[in-house]
Amino acid sequence: MTLLKVQHLSVGFRGDNTRPDKIAVDDISFELNAGEVLGIVGESGSGKSVTALSVLGLLPYPKAYHSAESSIKFAGKELIGADEKDLQAVRGADISFIFQEPMSSLNPLHKIEKQIGETLRLHSQLSEKEIKKEVLRLLKLTGIKNARERMKAYPFELSGGQRQRVMIAMAIANKPKILIADEPTTALDVTIQAQIIDLLMDLRKKLGMSILFISHDLRLVRKIADRIVVMKDGKIVEQGSTESIFESPKNNYTKTLINSHSTLKNNENIEENIVLSVRGARVSFPIKKNFWGRVTNEIKAVDNVSFDLREGETLGIVGESGSGKTTLGMAIVNLIKSKGNFTLKNNEKQIVGWESKSFRRTMQIVFQDPYNSLNPRMNVAQIVAEGLEVHRPELSAAEKRNLAAKALAEVGLGEDVLDKYPHEFSGGQRQRIAIARALVLEPRVLVLDEPTSALDVTIQTQVIGLLQKIQKDKGLSYIFISHDMKAVRAMSDRIAVMKDGKFVEIGSKEQIFDKPMNDYTKALIEASL
């Protein structure tokens, strides 16, 4: 039986005097059957989230509008053009929505119990006592430990995985017929992603729900979907069973999505000499102090970590959020206080207080989110040349601009971007600018902290290819930090697996992926398949 029928759906957004109307979704049609999981995949801007929001009339009308031919029918009833009262009766009751970022979707001022209970108050006749019992049952159903205590928690007191489970509990509170999950695992580690997918599949079975699962990650969609719709530039380029999409894709764009990260790095350019040696790296954060201010309890974020990095080598560091991998990267480039011996070019540097400029210039970092790491008030020329102001003050303004242009050319951007600002670029272009900012100082070691996690899969592939080319041309050494095992496999020569501030396993990528020794490593690899 068909529960949801979308026919000739088009969505536009009205422009103004300076900009024309933008068509976000262009004449698409698909169906969702009872008990089925339909995956909608595509990159940012493909129209998949706009399509999902159209189902429940959550677009910013009247700025957003539909064509006259557009139709969305739920159980035979037309939703486009329905009055607000009818839509409110459907929202959260018959059709529920899980949004992408739970921290932004949950109210930071209200406790979890109140937020889950709100949807029950709107759509049920339960008493307050019954609502409290039902909230507890829902939290247990979604696998939250210590559910009774968590009811009294605020969103910021929960981990990313726990917040997403709270969002799922809210969505299933009224036993909906359709659950729309918009990128529900994007911000989560691979093991937590696997748990959320297992949870959704279990709830589908228990509650008999249909699921509209939206993602840019085909690997995840393959695990959960019965059928797949592939979108690009607001149109459906291909749809069919999951098996047919993966085994015999017809569209070139679909093939590109499936084959992302397929180019593995070879280790032909690795030299034997060690460029960086880390011995006994330790970083602690105090969590409790006594009356006199002395630390009585602390978290060991990095706990006695040691490794060597050779010239031209990429060491991948993987682990879940909270494992200490980013903290280790920040310690290596001396952005946080740490202990241990850090040897660069055989000159021992113990990180205590300020380091020499030459050390800082030789070690550069590329951060995870290029939008937040680039100053919105500075143009590209100023951003890329900023390090030259500190390390090459003898250069003239024209020389600094020329070096910035050269660095941008190395990452595939032309001189025409020099006077533009970060908001004028896509995510992939902003990350290229961030890489250029690091390269302009001609470092020997680059710390890459989740440089692809915020990007679509095809853009991830482009950035990984760019980093591989730069490394080959310049003989750089990389420390590649990520929770994405697929990206780590494509980039790395050796891999260190980090958990609770320690390396639990380190070895060649072939050893780690083909013959992992540690149970935690095995869990990470299994979740990434």
C-alpha positions as CSV (number, residue, x, y, z in Angstrom):
1,M,0.0,0.0,0.0
2,T,1.3,3.5,-0.9
3,L,1.4,5.8,2.1
4,L,3.1,8.8,0.6
5,K,2.8,9.8,-3.1
6,V,4.8,12.7,-4.4
7,Q,4.0,13.8,-8.0
8,H,5.6,16.5,-10.1
9,L,6.9,18.3,-7.0
10,S,8.6,21.6,-7.7
11,V,9.9,24.1,-5.1
12,G,11.0,27.6,-5.8
13,F,12.2,30.4,-3.6
14,R,11.3,34.0,-4.5
15,G,14.2,36.4,-5.3
16,D,14.3,40.1,-4.9
17,N,15.2,43.1,-7.1
18,T,18.8,41.8,-7.3
19,R,18.3,38.1,-7.5
20,P,16.0,35.9,-9.6
21,D,13.9,33.1,-8.2
22,K,15.8,29.9,-7.4
23,I,14.3,26.5,-8.2
24,A,15.4,24.1,-5.5
25,V,13.3,21.0,-6.6
26,D,12.3,20.5,-10.2
27,D,9.5,18.2,-11.1
28,I,10.2,15.1,-9.1
29,S,8.0,12.1,-8.4
30,F,8.4,9.1,-6.0
31,E,6.3,6.9,-3.7
32,L,6.8,5.5,-0.2
33,N,5.0,2.3,0.7
34,A,3.8,1.0,4.0
35,G,6.7,-0.5,6.1
36,E,9.3,0.5,3.5
37,V,12.5,2.5,4.0
38,L,13.2,4.8,1.1
39,G,16.6,6.5,0.9
40,I,17.0,9.9,-0.7
41,V,20.7,10.7,-1.4
42,G,22.6,13.6,-3.0
43,E,25.0,16.4,-2.2
44,S,24.3,19.6,-0.4
45,G,22.0,21.7,-2.6
46,S,20.5,18.7,-4.4
47,G,17.1,19.4,-3.0
48,K,16.7,16.4,-0.8
49,S,16.0,18.3,2.5
50,V,13.7,20.8,0.8
51,T,11.7,17.8,-0.5
52,A,11.4,16.4,3.0
53,L,10.4,19.7,4.5
54,S,7.7,20.1,1.7
55,V,5.9,17.0,3.0
56,L,4.9,18.7,6.3
57,G,4.7,22.2,4.9
58,L,7.8,23.4,6.9
59,L,9.3,25.6,4.2
60,P,9.3,29.4,4.7
61,Y,6.1,30.2,2.9
62,P,5.3,32.5,1.1
63,K,9.0,33.0,0.2
64,A,8.9,29.4,-0.8
65,Y,6.3,28.2,-3.3
66,H,5.2,25.2,-5.3
67,S,4.2,24.8,-8.9
68,A,0.5,24.3,-9.7
69,E,1.2,20.6,-10.7
70,S,2.9,19.8,-7.4
71,S,1.2,17.1,-5.3
72,I,2.0,15.4,-2.0
73,K,-0.6,12.9,-0.9
74,F,-0.5,11.1,2.5
75,A,-2.9,8.2,2.7
76,G,-4.7,9.7,-0.3
77,K,-5.1,13.2,1.3
78,E,-3.4,16.2,-0.4
79,L,-1.0,18.0,1.9
80,I,0.1,20.8,-0.5
81,G,-2.3,23.7,0.1
82,A,-3.9,22.0,3.1
83,D,-4.9,24.5,5.9
84,E,-2.7,24.8,8.9
85,K,-5.0,23.0,11.3
86,D,-5.0,19.9,9.1
87,L,-1.2,20.0,8.8
88,Q,-0.8,20.3,12.6
89,A,-2.9,17.2,13.0
90,V,-0.5,15.3,10.8
91,R,2.8,16.7,12.1
92,G,4.3,14.7,14.9
93,A,1.3,12.3,14.9
94,D,1.1,10.5,11.5
95,I,4.4,11.9,10.1
96,S,7.3,12.8,12.3
97,F,10.6,14.5,11.5
98,I,14.2,13.9,12.9
99,F,16.3,16.9,12.1
100,Q,20.0,16.8,11.2
101,E,21.6,18.6,14.1
102,P,20.0,17.7,17.5
103,M,21.8,20.4,19.4
104,S,20.2,23.0,17.3
105,S,16.8,21.3,17.2
106,L,16.4,20.8,21.0
107,N,15.6,23.7,23.2
108,P,18.6,24.4,25.4
109,L,16.4,25.9,28.2
110,H,14.2,22.9,28.7
111,K,14.9,19.5,30.2
112,I,14.5,16.4,28.1
113,E,11.4,15.2,30.0
114,K,9.5,18.4,29.0
115,Q,10.6,18.4,25.4
116,I,9.6,14.8,24.7
117,G,6.4,15.3,26.7
118,E,5.4,18.3,24.6
119,T,4.5,16.2,21.6
120,L,2.4,13.8,23.8
121,R,0.5,16.8,25.2
122,L,-0.3,18.0,21.7
123,H,-1.5,14.7,20.2
124,S,-2.7,12.5,23.1
125,Q,-5.1,12.6,26.0
126,L,-2.7,11.3,28.6
127,S,-2.5,12.7,32.1
128,E,0.8,14.3,33.3
129,K,1.6,11.2,35.3
130,E,1.0,9.0,32.3
131,I,3.1,11.3,30.1
132,K,6.0,11.0,32.6
133,K,5.8,7.2,32.4
134,E,5.6,7.3,28.6
135,V,8.7,9.6,28.4
136,L,10.6,7.1,30.5
137,R,9.5,4.2,28.3
138,L,10.5,6.0,25.1
139,L,14.0,6.9,26.5
140,K,14.5,3.2,27.4
141,L,13.1,2.1,24.0
142,T,15.7,4.3,22.2
143,G,18.5,2.8,24.3
144,I,19.4,5.6,26.6
145,K,21.1,4.3,29.8
146,N,20.1,5.7,33.2
147,A,16.9,7.0,31.5
148,R,15.3,8.2,34.7
149,E,18.3,10.4,35.5
150,R,18.5,11.6,31.8
151,M,14.9,12.8,31.9
152,K,16.1,15.6,34.2
153,A,19.1,16.6,32.0
154,Y,19.4,19.5,29.6
155,P,20.6,18.9,26.0
156,F,24.1,20.2,26.6
157,E,24.6,17.5,29.3
158,L,24.2,14.7,26.7
159,S,26.5,13.4,24.1
160,G,25.8,13.7,20.4
161,G,24.5,10.1,20.2
162,Q,22.3,10.6,23.3
163,R,20.8,13.8,21.9
164,Q,20.0,12.1,18.6
165,R,18.3,9.3,20.6
166,V,16.2,11.9,22.3
167,M,15.2,13.3,19.0
168,I,14.1,9.8,17.9
169,A,12.2,9.4,21.1
170,M,10.3,12.6,20.4
171,A,9.6,11.6,16.8
172,I,8.1,8.1,17.7
173,A,6.2,9.3,20.7
174,N,2.8,9.1,18.9
175,K,3.6,6.0,16.9
176,P,3.8,7.7,13.5
177,K,3.1,5.9,10.2
178,I,6.0,7.7,8.5
179,L,9.3,8.8,10.0
180,I,11.4,11.4,8.0
181,A,15.1,11.2,9.1
182,D,17.1,14.1,7.6
183,E,20.8,13.3,7.9
184,P,20.3,11.8,11.4
185,T,23.8,10.4,11.7
186,T,26.0,13.0,9.9
187,A,27.6,14.5,13.0
188,L,28.1,11.2,14.8
189,D,31.0,8.7,15.0
190,V,30.9,5.5,12.9
191,T,30.1,3.3,15.9
192,I,27.3,5.7,17.1
193,Q,26.1,5.9,13.5
194,A,25.8,2.1,13.4
195,Q,23.9,2.1,16.7
196,I,21.4,4.7,15.4
197,I,20.9,2.7,12.2
198,D,20.3,-0.5,14.2
199,L,17.8,1.5,16.4
200,L,15.8,2.8,13.5
201,M,15.6,-0.6,11.9
202,D,14.5,-2.1,15.2
203,L,11.8,0.6,15.7
204,R,10.6,0.1,12.1
205,K,10.1,-3.6,12.9
206,K,8.4,-3.0,16.3
207,L,6.2,0.0,15.2
208,G,5.6,-0.9,11.5
209,M,6.8,2.5,10.4
210,S,7.8,3.6,7.0
211,I,11.0,5.7,6.9
212,L,12.2,8.4,4.5
213,F,15.9,8.4,5.1
214,I,17.8,11.4,3.8
215,S,21.6,11.3,3.5
216,H,24.6,12.2,1.4
217,D,26.3,9.0,2.5
218,L,25.4,6.1,0.2
219,R,27.2,3.6,2.5
220,L,24.7,4.3,5.3
221,V,21.7,4.3,2.9
222,R,22.7,0.9,1.6
223,K,22.5,-0.5,5.1
224,I,18.9,0.7,5.8
225,A,17.0,1.4,2.5
226,D,14.8,-0.9,0.4
227,R,14.8,1.5,-2.4
228,I,17.0,4.6,-3.2
229,V,16.3,7.9,-5.0
230,V,19.4,9.8,-6.2
231,M,19.0,13.6,-6.5
232,K,21.2,16.2,-8.2
233,D,20.5,19.9,-8.8
234,G,16.9,19.5,-7.7
235,K,16.1,16.6,-10.0
236,I,15.9,12.8,-9.6
237,V,18.7,11.3,-11.8
238,E,18.0,7.7,-10.8
239,Q,15.8,5.6,-8.6
240,G,15.4,1.9,-8.0
241,S,16.0,-0.9,-5.5
242,T,19.1,-0.7,-3.4
243,E,20.5,-3.7,-5.0
244,S,20.1,-2.4,-8.5
245,I,21.5,1.1,-7.6
246,F,24.7,-0.5,-6.2
247,E,25.1,-3.4,-8.5
248,S,24.3,-1.7,-11.8
249,P,24.1,2.1,-11.5
250,K,23.1,3.7,-14.8
251,N,23.8,7.4,-14.1
252,N,27.4,8.8,-14.0
253,Y,26.6,10.9,-10.9
254,T,25.4,7.8,-9.0
255,K,28.6,6.0,-10.0
256,T,30.6,8.9,-8.7
257,L,28.9,8.8,-5.3
258,I,29.4,5.0,-5.0
259,N,33.1,5.2,-5.9
260,S,34.1,8.1,-3.6
261,H,37.4,7.7,-1.7
262,S,38.4,4.8,-4.1
263,T,41.8,6.3,-4.8
264,L,44.2,4.8,-2.2
265,K,47.5,6.4,-1.4
266,N,50.7,4.5,-2.3
267,N,53.8,4.8,-0.1
268,E,56.4,5.2,-2.8
269,N,57.6,8.7,-1.6
270,I,58.2,7.9,2.0
271,E,61.7,8.5,3.3
272,E,63.3,6.6,6.1
273,N,64.3,9.7,8.1
274,I,62.0,10.8,10.9
275,V,60.7,14.3,10.6
276,L,58.7,14.3,13.9
277,S,59.1,12.2,17.0
278,V,56.6,12.4,19.9
279,R,57.4,10.8,23.2
280,G,55.1,10.7,26.3
281,A,52.6,13.3,25.1
282,R,50.2,14.1,27.9
283,V,47.3,16.5,28.1
284,S,45.0,16.8,31.2
285,F,42.0,18.9,32.0
286,P,41.1,19.6,35.6
287,I,37.5,18.8,36.6
288,K,37.7,19.4,40.3
289,K,39.7,21.6,42.6
290,N,39.9,21.9,46.4
291,F,39.5,25.1,48.5
292,W,43.1,26.2,47.8
293,G,42.7,25.7,44.0
294,R,44.8,22.5,43.8
295,V,43.5,20.0,41.2
296,T,42.1,16.9,42.9
297,N,40.6,15.3,39.9
298,E,41.3,15.5,36.2
299,I,40.6,14.0,32.8
300,K,43.6,12.5,31.0
301,A,42.6,13.6,27.4
302,V,46.0,12.4,26.0
303,D,47.7,9.8,28.2
304,N,51.4,9.1,27.5
305,V,51.2,8.8,23.7
306,S,54.4,8.2,21.6
307,F,55.0,7.8,17.8
308,D,57.3,8.7,15.0
309,L,56.4,10.3,11.7
310,R,58.6,9.9,8.6
311,E,59.2,12.3,5.8
312,G,56.4,11.9,3.1
313,E,54.4,9.7,5.4
314,T,50.7,10.0,6.4
315,L,49.8,8.8,9.9
316,G,46.1,8.4,10.3
317,I,44.7,8.8,13.8
318,V,41.2,7.4,14.3
319,G,38.8,7.1,17.2
320,E,35.4,8.3,18.4
321,S,34.6,11.7,19.8
322,G,36.3,12.1,23.1
323,S,39.1,9.7,22.3
324,G,41.7,12.5,22.4
325,K,42.7,12.6,18.8
326,T,42.0,16.3,18.2
327,T,43.6,17.2,21.6
328,L,46.7,15.3,20.5
329,G,46.8,17.3,17.2
330,M,46.4,20.6,19.1
331,A,49.3,19.6,21.4
332,I,51.6,18.7,18.5
333,V,51.2,22.2,17.0
334,N,51.4,23.8,20.5
335,L,47.9,25.2,20.6
336,I,47.2,23.8,24.1
337,K,49.3,23.2,27.2
338,S,50.8,19.8,27.2
339,K,53.7,17.7,28.5
340,G,56.1,15.4,26.7
341,N,59.1,15.6,24.3
342,F,58.4,16.7,20.7
343,T,61.4,16.3,18.4
344,L,61.4,18.0,15.0
345,K,64.4,17.7,12.6
346,N,66.4,16.2,15.4
347,N,66.1,19.4,17.5
348,E,64.4,18.5,20.7
349,K,61.5,20.8,21.6
350,Q,59.8,20.3,25.0
351,I,56.4,22.1,24.8
352,V,56.4,24.2,27.9
353,G,55.1,27.8,27.3
354,W,55.9,29.5,24.1
355,E,57.9,27.8,21.3
356,S,60.2,29.3,18.7
357,K,58.7,30.8,15.5
358,S,60.6,28.4,13.4
359,F,58.9,25.4,15.1
360,R,55.5,27.0,14.7
361,R,56.2,27.7,11.0
362,T,57.3,24.1,10.3
363,M,54.1,22.7,11.9
364,Q,50.8,23.8,10.5
365,I,47.2,22.7,11.1
366,V,44.0,22.6,9.0
367,F,40.9,22.6,11.1
368,Q,37.7,20.6,10.7
369,D,35.2,23.4,9.9
370,P,36.5,25.8,7.3
371,Y,33.6,28.2,7.8
372,N,34.4,28.8,11.5
373,S,38.2,28.7,11.1
374,L,38.3,31.5,8.5
375,N,37.8,35.1,9.6
376,P,34.6,36.4,7.9
377,R,35.9,40.0,8.1
378,M,39.1,39.2,6.2
379,N,39.3,38.6,2.4
380,V,41.1,35.6,1.0
381,A,44.4,37.4,0.4
382,Q,44.5,38.6,4.0
383,I,43.5,35.1,5.4
384,V,46.2,33.2,3.4
385,A,48.9,35.8,4.0
386,E,48.2,36.2,7.7
387,G,50.9,33.8,8.7
388,L,53.4,35.7,6.6
389,E,52.8,38.8,8.7
390,V,54.3,36.9,11.7
391,H,56.9,34.7,10.1
392,R,58.0,36.8,7.0
393,P,57.6,40.4,8.2
394,E,60.4,41.5,5.8
395,L,58.2,40.9,2.8
396,S,56.4,43.7,1.1
397,A,52.6,43.7,0.8
398,A,52.9,42.9,-2.9
399,E,55.3,40.0,-2.2
400,K,52.9,38.6,0.4
401,R,50.0,38.8,-2.0
402,N,52.0,37.0,-4.7
403,L,52.9,34.2,-2.3
404,A,49.2,34.0,-1.3
405,A,48.2,33.7,-5.0
406,K,50.8,31.0,-5.5
407,A,49.5,29.0,-2.5
408,L,45.9,29.3,-3.8
409,A,47.1,28.1,-7.2
410,E,48.5,25.0,-5.6
411,V,45.0,24.1,-4.2
412,G,43.3,24.8,-7.5
413,L,42.0,28.4,-7.0
414,G,42.9,31.4,-9.1
415,E,43.9,35.0,-8.4
416,D,40.3,36.1,-8.9
417,V,39.4,34.8,-5.4
418,L,42.0,37.0,-3.5
419,D,39.6,39.8,-2.9
420,K,36.5,37.7,-2.0
421,Y,35.3,36.8,1.5
422,P,34.6,33.3,3.0
423,H,30.8,33.5,2.7
424,E,31.1,33.7,-1.1
425,F,32.5,30.1,-1.4
426,S,31.3,26.6,-1.0
427,G,32.4,24.3,1.8
428,G,35.0,22.6,-0.5
429,Q,36.4,25.9,-1.7
430,R,36.7,27.2,1.9
431,Q,38.6,24.1,2.9
432,R,41.0,24.7,-0.1
433,I,41.6,28.2,1.2
434,A,42.3,26.8,4.7
435,I,44.9,24.4,3.1
436,A,46.4,27.3,1.2
437,R,46.8,29.3,4.4
438,A,48.8,26.4,5.9
439,L,50.9,25.8,2.8
440,V,52.0,29.5,2.3
441,L,54.5,29.1,5.2
442,E,56.1,26.0,3.5
443,P,55.7,23.6,6.5
444,R,57.2,20.2,6.7
445,V,54.3,18.7,8.7
446,L,50.6,19.3,8.3
447,V,48.1,18.3,11.0
448,L,44.8,17.7,9.3
449,D,41.9,17.6,11.8
450,E,38.8,16.1,10.3
451,P,39.4,18.1,7.0
452,T,36.7,16.3,5.1
453,S,34.0,15.5,7.7
454,A,31.9,18.6,6.9
455,L,31.9,18.0,3.1
456,D,29.8,16.0,0.7
457,V,31.3,12.7,-0.5
458,T,32.3,13.9,-4.0
459,I,33.9,17.0,-2.5
460,Q,35.6,14.8,0.1
461,T,37.1,12.8,-2.8
462,Q,38.4,16.0,-4.4
463,V,40.0,17.3,-1.2
464,I,41.6,13.9,-0.5
465,G,43.0,13.8,-4.1
466,L,44.3,17.4,-3.7
467,L,46.0,16.5,-0.4
468,Q,47.6,13.4,-2.0
469,K,48.9,15.5,-4.9
470,I,50.3,18.2,-2.6
471,Q,52.1,15.6,-0.5
472,K,53.6,14.0,-3.5
473,D,54.8,17.3,-5.0
474,K,56.2,18.7,-1.8
475,G,57.2,15.6,0.2
476,L,55.1,16.8,3.2
477,S,54.3,14.6,6.2
478,Y,50.7,14.4,7.3
479,I,48.9,13.6,10.6
480,F,45.4,12.9,9.4
481,I,42.8,12.9,12.2
482,S,39.4,11.5,11.4
483,H,36.5,9.2,12.5
484,D,35.8,8.4,8.9
485,M,37.6,5.1,8.3
486,K,37.0,5.3,4.6
487,A,38.8,8.6,4.3
488,V,41.6,7.4,6.6
489,R,42.1,4.3,4.5
490,A,42.4,6.4,1.4
491,M,44.9,8.9,2.9
492,S,47.1,6.9,5.3
493,D,50.3,4.8,5.2
494,R,50.0,3.9,8.9
495,I,47.1,4.1,11.2
496,A,46.9,4.7,15.0
497,V,43.7,3.8,16.8
498,M,43.0,6.0,19.8
499,K,40.6,5.4,22.7
500,D,40.4,7.1,26.1
501,G,43.5,9.1,25.4
502,K,45.8,6.2,24.4
503,F,46.8,4.4,21.3
504,V,45.3,0.9,21.5
505,E,46.8,-0.2,18.2
506,I,49.1,1.2,15.6
507,G,50.3,-0.4,12.3
508,S,50.2,-0.2,8.5
509,K,46.8,0.4,7.0
510,E,46.8,-3.1,5.5
511,Q,47.4,-4.6,9.0
512,I,44.8,-2.4,10.7
513,F,42.0,-3.1,8.1
514,D,42.9,-6.7,7.2
515,K,44.1,-8.1,10.5
516,P,43.1,-5.8,13.4
517,M,44.2,-7.1,16.8
518,N,42.1,-4.9,19.2
519,D,38.4,-5.4,19.7
520,Y,37.8,-1.6,19.6
521,T,39.6,-1.4,16.2
522,K,37.4,-4.3,14.9
523,A,34.3,-2.5,16.1
524,L,35.3,0.7,14.2
525,I,36.1,-1.2,11.0
526,E,32.9,-3.2,11.2
527,A,30.8,-0.1,11.7
528,S,32.4,1.6,8.6
529,L,31.7,-1.3,6.2
